[in-house]
Amino acid sequence: MPGSRYFFALWPPPETAAALETWAKPLEGRTTPRANIHLTLAFLGDVDPENSCAAARGVQGSAHEIPMDTAKYWKHNRIVWAGPRRTPPALQALVEALHALLERAGYALERRPFAAHVTLARNAPPPRELPPLPQVEWPVRELTLVRSTLSPGGSSYEVVDRFLL
């Protein structure tokens, strides 16, 4: 599909996405809608999704939980994000396995270290203080290949395939 970009991500349960969206709404900036809240594992860009799926079928990962126990502001790109204080070992292993398979399949991935985060507000000025995050559960049982399509109203996401862990 023209204008589409692909990425691998984890999606929270609906109640977790709703709680994170509600938490972010009072912040200044553009809040991420609950339907778009996700944690990106690998950004691929404009690629053939069939090859991406073939590579991901070999991923070995284990089910785990992502603790959403910290929220921060990144001044350099003006976003408010939430995520784990420390990346869980099972999540780090999943990312490393996925990246290794994608690189073997010929994909050029970002070289910076993986930073587990969920963007909740964009174009945000520095907040005086971030309120405590809600206590939420984020079980990880699958990873998804997602198509992102840009429009004047923002990005829309469509899950192309799911890979159970």
FENPEGI-V229135 format. One record per backbone hydrogen bond with DSSP energy under -0.5 kcal/mol. CO is the residue of the C=O (numbers start at 1). NH is the residue of the N-H. If there is no record, write none. Layout:
CO|NH + CO|NH
This chain:
1|4 + 3|150 + 5|148 + 6|44 + 6|45 + 7|146 + 8|41 + 8|42 + 9|144 + 10|39 + 13|16 + 13|17 + 14|18 + 15|19 + 16|20 + 17|21 + 18|22 + 19|23 + 20|24 + 21|25 + 22|26 + 24|27 + 29|31 + 30|122 + 33|36 + 33|37 + 34|37 + 37|12 + 38|40 + 39|10 + 42|8 + 42|44 + 45|6 + 45|47 + 47|49 + 48|52 + 49|53 + 50|54 + 51|55 + 52|56 + 53|57 + 55|58 + 56|59 + 59|61 + 64|140 + 65|67 + 66|68 + 67|69 + 70|83 + 72|81 + 73|75 + 74|77 + 74|78 + 74|79 + 78|124 + 79|74 + 80|120 + 80|121 + 81|72 + 82|118 + 83|69 + 83|70 + 88|91 + 88|92 + 89|93 + 90|94 + 91|95 + 92|96 + 93|97 + 94|98 + 95|99 + 96|100 + 97|101 + 98|102 + 99|103 + 100|104 + 101|105 + 102|107 + 103|106 + 107|109 + 114|116 + 115|117 + 118|82 + 120|32 + 121|80 + 122|30 + 134|136 + 138|66 + 139|141 + 140|64 + 141|165 + 143|163 + 144|9 + 144|146 + 145|160 + 145|161 + 146|7 + 146|148 + 147|149 + 147|158 + 148|5 + 149|156 + 151|154 + 154|151 + 156|149 + 158|147 + 161|145 + 163|143
